[in-house]
Amino acid sequence: MFGLHSAASTVHAARPSDPDWLADLNPEQQTAVRHQGGPLLILAGAGTGKTTTLCARVAWLVRAGVRPERILLLTFTRRAAREMLQRTRAIAALPAGRGGVLGGTFHSVAHHFVRGHAAALGLPSGFGVLDAGDAADLLDLLREEHGHAQREQRFPKKSTLLDAYSRTVNAQRPLAEVLAEAFPWCEEHRDDISALFRAYTARKRALGVVDLDDLLIYWRALAADEVVGPELEGWFDHVLIDEYQDVNRVQVDIVRSLRRGRRDVTAVGDDFQAIYGFRAASARHILEFPEHFPDATIVTLERNYRSTQPILDTANALAAQTQRTFPKRLQTNHDGGITPELIFCPDESAQASEVCDRVLAARERGMQLRQQAVLMRTSHDSDLLELELARRRIPFVKYGGLRYLDAAHVKDLIALFRLADNPADELSWFRVLQLLEGVGPSTARRALDVLLAADGDRLAAWSAARERLPANARPLADGVVKALRRARDEANAGVRAECLSQSLAPLITTRYPDGALRLKDLEQLVAAAREASALGHFVSELVIDPPTSSADLAGPPHLDEDYLVLSTIHSAKGLEWEGVHVLALYDGNFPACLAAGSSETIDEERRLLYVAMTRARRQLHLYVPIRYYHRPAGVDDAHGYGKPSRFLTEEVKGCCEIVRPRDPTHAIGHGPAGRRVEVSVDSLFD
């Protein structure tokens, strides 16, 4: 059910004695796990066993007699849901089986409910789901149709438009406010952007598709409905939400609607780790939980199981700067620990050298490279470091890059899958037709206009549409349409996927130089589709929670014994390493210039640094370049002097060992003591 992950459905009655696993929890964790009823907010500081506590909470509810299928666990990644429910099953010793505790992402659960009530929402039963790339392409198409691409003045590109649209919808704030705060240069185009967004929502309706933001909006509408809402609420006795500091306004509304009458809700999170403002998330929502649920019990977890106390002291000093927060002071039972280093470097080149020196030194002391990480605010902060690592032959892996669904050939097959369910999908036709030899946007548009003008069966109009294509492109195009007709009459998802993939293969091999490798990639997609109950549902699940790798995008395998991890801080959230190096702690980067406009955005920048610090177990190194170059690859010497981050207060510095720049005179040496060197230009004036 839901296409989600579930623990076993066996009901275990409560026993008089506590289970053994409960004794492994500290007193605060036990208090949270044993909570009898009503709203519960678990404030789980970094490294305090959040996942363990939440899993134990679910296991305790099942053990107390709550039917597992009446428990809903909402997460932000499917991997998190899978891990939690596996751990829950192990903790409670539940046998594996069908049904049980329901767990999944907000979007996957939303997709299930929206699919089940599509007619009431005015959607076709087989509606498609657009990923971010598809949504941006649709906005780009409308941008072209509205004449904005031919303007003499700069107009926002598709990525900026999608960002503005998503922030407006998820934050439920007026477009004017969002533009003024995050996109001030776009304010003069507000009316045009507003019209474009209205056209975007209308076109999605016409195409029978929704984007990821729509899934939440539609679920919220269902949960708030006077008839459907109580039905949805009645499905669950308990609702548990992980990472509550990452919810946006729409998600908060959904949770509140699901708990209007029933009050059993558990939220777990840490306002100190709210760092996704660019996704319309806000720390305000977890701070307002007691206002939304006035009878809420709050349990704070402060016992840290990850880091040494010197590292925690530094993080605590940073967190203490925040004005509006739930007070927490992380503590550990770990003895000793190395004082964090605050290293002031002459410039970013020296910063790279200092990082490499410390990484290699730690390796010699037994800390493997992969137990160390270099964290940065933005990906380009590591440009000079990557050059230095290559020069010193230190292998590294950098987190980030294209997702699996961003690979062009994968998007090609997904487009064909969508057409099998919805032959009126304009975007998918536009993409597939341009795979044909000699077919560009204009030719594809002419053929597409014929198809979409037909009433009823779009595929029946193919004979007229094909005449708009070059003669040499028609045979391969006919093969694709023939496969679409066959797939329409086939119920089995795997057979449909295989048929469509085979028709696409000739186009892939001719379109891409490495076509054979890409076809191997598509075989994996077809194999996964064989496990699905319906091809349309499979595509929707891919979009909602996409894979993260692709064979053609993967670099050569690492044959080295070890490698250093480079990552943005956002990508590092939830991870940990023995040693952590944090780059570029100067004002303009921490906080970033664009984030220094309000106290709320500055607070988020501070929390971002806090997250970076709390990834470290044993060693923490913080770097402050004093001078930075405006054009590091140029031949000139254009540079500026940076001011240390305003977050590095005296209290934070007091928790660190300060390392100052080396005196440049030491590098060239001093003359003999007491010797005087005569300098004069007087002879020039004789």
Disulfide bonds with the S-S distance in Angstrom:
none
